[in-house]
């Protein structure tokens, strides 16, 4: 569940990232094209190799409010880390500067390594990838920020190529590789001062959401100890650097309770005081914070006020309100902060559900401000460091608060509430937020068929940056020649002009798909209008040549831009039921009924 918060834009976010990576034929795994060079032109706000240290009593105040550079250096496709794989642009100095200018003092930079580790060569890490990680760290140093780097996607059972698995069969191999990885990271950064913090891993567990398996938990404890011993042994600033460790799935209850967590030793630390920190994440209640398919879009006292104003009472969750949050923060204080062990909430936040009820979109967004301000303020009041999760998605079901292309604040109310809440240690910092919303309607909107064969003959989605409607290729079914030149197949698209509720069809014809490949990777309908849960798609029929198949349960959702998206075939989405079909000699047609279009047409 917590893994999928990375893809909450839609199930497409991972799948389309894979298809776009395949279709682009580009290798962006260590590219820095487009990044700003100002970090080398300006004198750093802090010297990375200085003698800066900060006592444990001051670290929470100094780190202040934090922000995650999510879905970037941990993004990956086909086991290859690539900062653009999950539909975000290349990270630049301007972005980091915008985050600093907003008032954030700490940036967490999740990092995946995966295929960048050469198992056959002593687990050597790709030098160019480490260079890029260091470059982003330098962006943060330029702004005088604290920066956290970790080992992120390598620990997921759900990531292709994930290897740091507490439930893995060969723990000797895992421990050996993990030690080698952290030794190289630590050597690279050992002269950086205490503005740089290392985090051992991320959401490490066996991918089951039950009480921890104690044998697997012992492996996590072992990883934490390897991490600490390996980093300290590299010397220099690493002998006293703050090190961030985690419990089972960064879950608060499974970290503070009697479930198997063992605090590692840190005998080689030269600071003369504790330099270990605890990492937890907070997305409670999940049905409000992250779940798209459960219509819980209000929280706490502000949510109750929205109901009083006329919003549906069913929008308010039945658990996890302010008293629950207060209790969870108190557990962290009692177990760690009060004992001189700093705690970082490495991720928290709630997705944009403003389309759940268009009549109360402003209240839903204001409620989101309240939630984030409440959590940040409550944490800060107990000496806990909150770091907001931003995945770069600034639309329906996204966590984004900055536009990573323009560097503008997309959710200034959330940012202001978090900064004020932490500075004043005030959970009520966002209580009076009022977010204004307007819904623009058109006389007509459009639906477009999208397709990808197993040999990557394709038409990508309407909003795709490389091959979408803004490009010359959108109205052409294309493939590549022997020299990677783009070939027009001669096929024709018929898209739908939607003027209201009704039955519509989209199609591609004039191409012999049976000679291309034996199956599709993807078949979908993308659109140019916002998706609202009040819209309903039914009677979906796939026709290939003269044969028809009724699709009983199509996946209807919001894409990365918040637009409606209908998914019929997607080999990258294991939750989607497979279809039994034959590749046609001429055409694919998708017909569907849609209701609830009054939200976008008028």
WOVEN-V705344 format. One record per residue. N is the residue number from 1. RES is the residue in one small letter. SS is DSSP state (A for helix, B for strand, O for the rest). PSI is psi in whole degrees, -180 to 180 (none if undefined). OMEGA is omega in whole degrees, 0 to 359 (none if undefined). Layout:
n = <N N>
res = <RES RES>
ss = <SS SS>
psi = <PSI PSI>
omega = <OMEGA OMEGA>
//
This chain:
n = <1 2 3 4 5 6 7 8 9 10 11 12 13 14 15 16 17 18 19 20 21 22 23 24 25 26 27 28 29 30 31 32 33 34 35 36 37 38 39 40 41 42 43 44 45 46 47 48 49 50 51 52 53 54 55 56 57 58 59 60 61 62 63 64 65 66 67 68 69 70 71 72 73 74 75 76 77 78 79 80 81 82 83 84 85 86 87 88 89 90 91 92 93 94 95 96 97 98 99 100 101 102 103 104 105 106 107 108 109 110 111 112 113 114 115 116 117 118 119 120 121 122 123 124 125 126 127 128 129 130 131 132 133 134 135 136 137 138 139 140 141 142 143 144 145 146 147 148 149 150 151 152 153 154 155 156 157 158 159 160 161 162 163 164 165 166 167 168 169 170 171 172 173 174 175 176 177 178 179 180 181 182 183 184 185 186 187 188 189 190 191 192 193 194 195 196 197 198 199 200 201 202 203 204 205 206 207 208 209 210 211 212 213 214 215 216 217 218 219 220 221 222 223 224 225 226 227 228 229 230 231 232 233 234 235 236 237 238 239 240 241 242 243 244 245 246 247 248 249 250 251 252 253 254 255 256 257 258 259 260 261 262 263 264 265 266 267 268 269 270 271 272 273 274 275 276 277 278 279 280 281 282 283 284 285 286 287 288 289 290 291 292 293 294 295 296 297 298 299 300 301 302 303 304 305 306 307 308 309 310 311 312 313 314 315 316 317 318 319 320 321 322 323 324 325 326 327 328 329 330 331 332 333 334 335 336 337 338 339 340 341 342 343 344 345 346 347 348 349 350 351 352 353 354 355 356 357 358 359 360 361 362 363 364 365 366 367 368 369 370 371 372 373 374 375 376 377 378 379 380 381 382 383 384 385 386 387 388 389 390 391 392 393 394 395 396 397 398 399 400 401 402 403 404 405 406 407 408 409 410 411 412 413 414 415 416 417 418 419 420 421 422 423 424 425 426 427 428 429 430 431 432 433 434 435 436 437 438 439 440 441 442 443 444 445 446 447 448 449 450 451 452 453 454 455 456 457 458 459 460 461 462 463 464 465 466 467 468 469 470 471 472 473 474 475 476 477 478 479 480 481 482 483 484 485 486 487 488 489 490 491 492 493 494 495 496 497 498 499 500 501 502 503 504 505 506 507 508 509 510 511 512 513 514 515 516 517 518 519 520 521 522 523 524 525 526 527 528 529 530 531 532 533 534 535 536 537 538 539 540 541 542 543 544 545 546 547 548 549 550 551 552 553 554 555 556 557 558 559 560 561 562 563 564 565 566 567 568 569 570 571 572 573 574 575 576 577 578 579 580 581 582 583 584 585 586 587 588 589 590 591 592 593 594 595 596 597 598 599 600 601 602>
res = <x x x x x x x x x x x x x x x x x x x x x x x x x x x x x x x x x x x x x x x x x x x x x x x x x x x x x x x x x x x x x x x x x x x x x x x x x x x x x x x x x x x x x x x x x x x x x x x x x x x x x x x x x x x x x x x x x x x x x x x x x x x x x x x x x x x x x x x x x x x x x x x x x x x x x x x x x x x x x x x x x x x x x x x x x x x x x x x x x x x x x x x x x x x x x x x x x x x x x x x x x x x x x x x x x x x x x x x x x x x x x x x x x x x x x x x x x x x x x x x x x x x x x x x x x x x x x x x x x x x x x x x x x x x x x x x x x x x x x x x x x x x x x x x x x x x x x x x x x x x x x x x x x x x x x x x x x x x x x x x x x x x x x x x x x x x x x x x x x x x x x x x x x x x x x x x x x x x x x x x x x x x x x x x x x x x x x x x x x x x x x x x x x x x x x x x x x x x x x x x x x x x x x x x x x x x x x x x x x x x x x x x x x x x x x x x x x x x x x x x x x x x x x x x x x x x x x x x x x x x x x x x x x x x x x x x x x x x x x x x x x x x x x x x x x x x x x x x x x x x x x x x x x x x x x x x x x x x x x x x x x x x x x x x x x x x x x x x x x x x x x x x x x x x x x x x x x x x x x x x x x x x x x x x x x x x x x x x x x x x x x x x x x x x x x x x x x x x x x x x x x x>
ss = <O O A A A A A O O O O A A A A A A A A A A A A A O O O O O O O O O O O O O A A A A O O O O O O O O O O O O O O O O O A A A A A O O B B B O O O O O O O B B O O B B O O O O O O O O O O O A A A A A A A A A O O O O B B B B O O O O A A A B B A A A O O B B O A A A A A A A A A A A A A A A A O O O B B B B B O O A A A O O O O O O O O O O O O O O O A A A A A A A A A A A A A A A A A A A O O O O O O B B B B O O O O O O O O O O O O O O A A A A A A A A A A A A A A A A A A A A O O A A A A O O O B B B B O A A A O A A A A A O O O O O O O O O O O O O O O O O O O B B B B B B B O O O A A A A O O O O O O O O B O A A A A A A A A A O O O O A A A B O O O O O A A A A A A A A A A A A A A O A A A O O O B B B B B B O O O O O A A A O A A A A A A A A A A A A A A A A A A A A A A A A O O O B B B B O O O O O O O O O O O O O B O O O O O O B O O A A A A A A A A A A A A A O O O O O O O O O O O O O O O O O B O O B B B B B B B B B O O O O B B O O O O O O O O O O O O O O O O O O B B B O O O O O B B B O O O B B B O B B B O O O B B B B B B B B O O O A A A O O O O B B B B B B B B B B B O O O O O B B B B B B B B B O O B B B B B O O O B B B B O O O O B B B B B B B B O O O O O O O O O O O O O O O O B B B B B B B B B O A A A O B O>
psi = <-50 -27 -40 -11 -24 -21 28 -8 -36 168 -24 -25 -41 -43 -46 -32 -41 -44 -38 -37 -40 -38 -25 -26 21 150 102 19 -32 23 142 15 136 -11 150 143 8 -21 -24 -17 -28 148 132 142 -33 144 124 -29 27 -172 20 131 159 128 156 -29 -20 -8 -40 -44 -41 -40 -27 -140 138 164 141 132 68 154 36 -88 -11 -8 149 158 127 43 1 115 136 123 -12 4 -28 36 24 152 171 138 137 165 -36 -38 -50 -38 -38 -39 -44 -43 -29 -17 -1 141 -12 139 128 128 94 139 132 151 -50 -116 -7 -5 126 98 -30 -3 51 27 34 135 138 123 -41 -35 -43 -37 -43 -41 -45 -37 -42 -38 -42 -35 -42 -41 -35 -32 6 28 156 148 135 129 149 -175 111 -82 -13 -19 15 130 -24 -1 131 120 -2 135 -23 72 118 -21 13 153 -38 82 -28 -45 -45 -47 -40 -44 -41 -43 -43 -39 -50 -28 -41 -40 -46 -40 -41 -39 13 -22 0 141 -170 4 -19 127 138 137 128 -46 -173 125 53 118 -176 13 22 142 48 -179 147 145 120 -32 -42 -35 -35 -34 -40 -44 -40 -42 -44 -43 -41 -45 -52 -50 -39 -46 -47 -35 -16 -8 -164 -137 -19 -14 -21 9 148 131 133 122 164 157 -162 114 26 30 131 -52 -39 -8 -38 -22 179 73 -3 -7 136 124 124 164 159 56 -22 3 133 9 -21 2 174 137 19 143 153 138 128 164 157 111 45 141 137 -33 -25 -44 -35 -21 122 -34 -7 125 59 110 10 153 141 -160 -36 -36 -40 -37 -37 -38 -41 -34 -6 -5 158 134 -22 -13 -13 127 163 14 170 27 -163 -41 -36 -47 -45 -43 -40 -41 -36 -37 -43 -40 -49 -40 -31 -57 -44 -17 14 17 108 149 134 126 95 -21 138 168 176 143 162 112 29 -20 -4 -34 95 -28 -19 30 -40 -41 -36 -43 -38 -37 -39 -39 -45 -46 -51 -38 -39 -48 -47 -43 -41 -44 -49 -35 -20 14 23 141 115 134 111 139 117 121 8 1 117 56 -168 129 14 162 -4 142 -6 146 119 1 -45 -17 13 154 122 -21 68 -29 -40 -46 -47 -41 -43 -49 -46 -41 -43 -44 -41 1 48 106 -18 16 -32 14 -31 15 143 106 123 141 149 142 115 133 154 163 -22 151 180 152 144 134 141 148 150 123 173 -13 16 39 126 163 121 179 161 -44 2 130 -35 -35 16 -163 -24 2 166 -12 -7 -36 22 125 116 161 178 148 -173 -29 26 18 148 131 130 120 -15 2 163 137 140 110 170 136 115 120 1 -175 142 -166 133 156 145 150 164 133 167 27 139 91 -27 -25 -11 -51 176 -9 170 147 -40 146 126 171 118 164 173 25 152 143 130 138 -19 -9 145 133 131 175 46 127 129 125 127 120 -117 11 139 143 130 130 107 -40 74 151 115 126 -177 139 -170 -23 3 4 155 142 131 121 125 -43 132 102 -17 -14 100 -12 -9 129 140 151 144 108 168 137 128 164 -11 -46 154 136 135 124 140 154 142 137 164 18 -5 -18 -25 -14 129 none>
omega = <182 176 187 174 178 186 188 175 175 175 180 189 175 184 180 176 179 183 180 177 179 183 185 181 180 174 182 188 179 183 172 179 178 179 184 183 186 179 177 181 182 178 184 177 172 179 185 183 179 182 182 171 179 181 184 181 184 191 182 179 181 183 174 179 183 183 179 169 188 179 180 184 172 179 183 177 181 177 183 175 180 186 178 187 183 168 170 178 177 179 180 175 181 179 181 178 178 178 178 180 180 178 177 182 184 174 174 182 176 182 171 181 171 184 176 176 182 182 184 183 177 181 180 179 179 185 181 179 176 176 181 176 180 179 179 175 179 175 181 178 178 181 178 184 162 180 180 172 184 168 197 187 179 184 181 170 186 178 176 182 176 186 181 191 181 177 179 183 186 182 178 177 182 181 180 180 180 178 180 179 183 176 180 177 182 178 181 188 190 180 176 184 189 170 179 179 176 175 191 188 185 173 181 176 187 178 171 186 174 178 186 169 188 177 178 179 177 177 177 176 179 179 179 181 176 179 183 182 182 180 182 184 181 171 182 184 180 180 179 181 172 181 187 182 185 171 184 176 184 181 184 183 182 177 182 184 182 181 176 180 177 179 181 176 181 187 184 178 183 186 184 175 183 175 175 178 178 177 172 175 182 175 181 352 185 181 174 189 190 186 181 190 175 187 172 185 177 183 168 184 180 176 178 178 178 178 177 180 176 178 182 179 180 180 181 180 183 176 172 181 188 183 178 179 178 181 179 178 180 177 180 178 183 185 188 186 181 180 176 178 181 178 175 168 189 177 169 178 177 187 179 178 186 179 183 177 185 181 180 183 180 179 178 178 178 176 177 176 182 181 184 177 181 181 182 181 179 178 182 181 179 178 180 187 181 180 187 177 175 180 177 182 185 180 181 178 177 176 191 173 174 169 187 174 181 180 178 174 179 178 184 180 178 181 181 180 180 182 180 182 181 181 183 182 189 179 182 185 181 187 184 182 177 181 180 179 172 179 178 180 180 177 177 174 191 174 187 176 176 188 172 176 182 175 173 160 196 160 183 186 182 186 182 185 186 186 183 188 181 182 181 187 191 184 180 170 188 172 181 174 184 180 179 174 181 181 174 183 182 180 181 175 170 181 186 170 185 182 179 178 180 181 184 179 172 185 169 184 177 179 181 182 182 178 182 182 185 182 175 167 183 168 186 173 175 184 176 180 183 176 173 179 178 173 179 177 182 177 180 181 174 176 174 194 183 182 182 175 173 180 187 184 176 176 179 188 172 177 185 178 179 181 180 184 179 184 180 179 178 182 180 181 185 179 183 181 180 177 176 184 176 179 185 176 184 193 165 176 175 178 182 171 176 174 180 183 182 178 184 181 180 none>
//
